[in-house]
Amino acid sequence: MDEVQFLQQLLRINSSNPPGNEHKVSEVFMERCQKNRVPYQVTTLMENRSNFEITIRGTGDKHLFLCGHMDTVSPGDANWNFDPFSGEIVGDRIYGRGASDMKSGLAAMYLALESLFLEKITPKASITFLATAGEEVDSCGARAFLEGNENRTIDALVIAEPTNEKVVIGHKGALWLEISTYGKTAHGSMPDQGINAVDHMILVIKTLETLKNEWRIENIKLGSSSLAVTMIEGGIQTNVIPDRCTIRVDIRSIPPQSHDGLIEELNVRLNQLVKKMKFLNLK
């Protein structure tokens, strides 16, 4: 099996997270390792989820890690021009969920380590290939690895995320928030008898838009910080005033921004909004 076919095999696995199913990707690595007698280790996290690891020992005391994640985001409900789990090749492009982020990176790192093993090359530093589960949601695989390897030395770490073929030496922080507003249910024909939680959430979203602009900072290496409302849920049916509305917010931070500081400032603004609503007697 050549390199491109190997990548296609990875792309044809649906490891969308949730639920992940990353162990199916581990099984592809396992099968290839068994064929080539490459020693490996699999760490089971939960049903059908695992981390996969290979280590080649070097002559020195340094340790290099090649790391990536096996899960992908969901393909969603969009009409794809190509099946997201086909690995179809058109021209000089390969299509599929994870072709960029980041099964191509995983395949490249694995094949590099496999080549060292098959050619019986002993590197100066020990090299570990680590494929983790859960990066797109809660980093459960990375957390599990750290919990079981507290005393393990990592001198350098390469993560094969897509960076437009540029070496990037930093990463934005990720802060995910869930915000809920509450009201009072009533029949849609008598909205004045209720308190509309969706109306309240509109004011919260406007506050977030203001903060997004105030918080925005630029970094030459990392780009711009960002804030986006990515999910919203409220109401039970068209003719009922909703008594609850929930949004989820994705914030990408850049040093020197502090997550604790951002949350503290957001709470201050939301408390000010609540006081203003009470002063105006807004239901």
Buried (B, 14 or more C-beta within 10 A) or exposed (E): EEEEEBBBBBBBBBBBBEBBBBBBBBBBBBEBBEEEEBEBEBBEBEEBBBBBBBBBEBEEEBBBBBBBBBBBEEBEEEEBEBBBBBBBBEEEEBBBBBBEBBBBBBBBBBBEBBEBBEEEEEBEBBBBBBBBBBBBBBBBBBEBBEEEEEEEEEEEEBBBBEEEEEEEEEEBBEBEBEBBBEBEBBEEEEEEEBBBBBBBBEBBBEBBEEBBEEBEEEEEEBEEBBBEBEEEEBBEEEEEBBBBBBBBBBBBBBEEBEEEEBEEBBEEBBEEBBEEBEEEEEB
